[in-house]
Amino acid sequence: NAGVTQTPKFQVLKTGQSMTLQCAQDMNHEYMSWYRQDPGMGLRLIHYSVGAGITDQGEVPNGYNVSRSTTEDFPLRLLSAAPSQTSVYFCASSYSAGQPLHFGNGTRLTVT
Amino acid sequence: SQKIEQNSEALNIQEGKTATLTCNYTNYSPAYLQWYRQDPGRGPVFLLLIRENEKEKRKERLKVTFDTTLKQSLFHITASQPADSATYLCAPKSGYQKVTFGIGTKLQVIP
């Protein structure tokens, strides 16, 4: 099993550009989530989903959109990138909400 | 507001000794608390979960305690090895469907 797969591993964007961070899991997990990790701030929840067709906001949702059309995929969209969105982004999934999370290895995003 | 505190400074320990990491939380009462390990450039990996009605949980060389009165969890690694060097994150369940992470403590085991 591949677990949680995130692509790309690295990305550089200019301010105002848009992009989608991809996340896929092959464990048939209902719960999926996106975190960002910044030095001194720890992991902060951006958006999460408890199942296909259901999404909700986390702690820091502004500037990000998500959708969940299938159980396997949970893409994160940046509509207009800002330097404040420079961070490492992690996707995580679990069997159900609150269960131990399985993380991908992250996408390192730099916005110039 | 809810707050999670872990030693932000690195913890250096001699190989073979017991490492003890602290996680304190304020302004909420988590039903359970998880501990994760994170290596540089990788995502966190789940280690242990302890529930509010459990005082202690063990897994091989790892031991976690949970004191709901002190609002504190302690994470112990006995007979520490250089391979245990990593950042360890505590994650109390902060609310419905949400797990909140501390900033982590970096452990360095010196041979």
Interface residues (C-beta under 8 A of the other chain):
Chain A: V4 Y31 Y35 G40 M41 G42 L43 R44 L45 Y48 V50 D56 G58 E59 F90 A92 A97 G98 P100 L101 H102 F103 G104 N105 G106
Chain B: I4 S8 Y32 Q34 Y36 G41 R42 G43 P44 V45 F46 L49 L89 K93 Y96 Q97 K98 V99 T100 F101 G102 I103 G104
